[in-house]
Amino acid sequence: MSTNEEYQPINCDDYDNLELACQRRLVLTITLRNGDTVTGMARDMFLRKQVEYLAIDESGVNAHELRLDHIVSFVHPELGIVVVSE
């Protein structure tokens, strides 16, 4: 998955759910456009070079920075299954 492609902002409701997950430090199971699945604690959201990212900690060991527009869906019992749309 190229990181050079133009960023496409995600839907505001989906963004708000990710913000909530960060505030509550929820553990999310995230499916990416390339088919990979990552499970980790939502830690922070940030902007770098006009691209929005979600920082998660996987198993307390690995930190990941995921482009929001590369996330297909995320799951948590409190939020249900959230399918991300642009």
Phi, psi and omega in degrees: 000124183283138175266001180270351181290155182295135181288136176245110181304147179270167179304141182301320179296320178293319177300314179300321178295323177291322175299316178299317179299321178292316180299322182267358181055047181284147174271119183250148167254117189246132174254130181259163181302331181278002178095348178292151175237133180233134176241127180187172180279126176292124187249314187197158172236141183208166182244131176221121179052049176068017179236133180268140183229155170247126175263127177231153175253121180262118178056027178069003184246306185261132174258138179235145171243113184251127174297133182299324182282001174260356179272125177273315181201163173215154188226137170204143181306324180289326185261341186079203176265121180249116176266120186281134176234157181273000000 
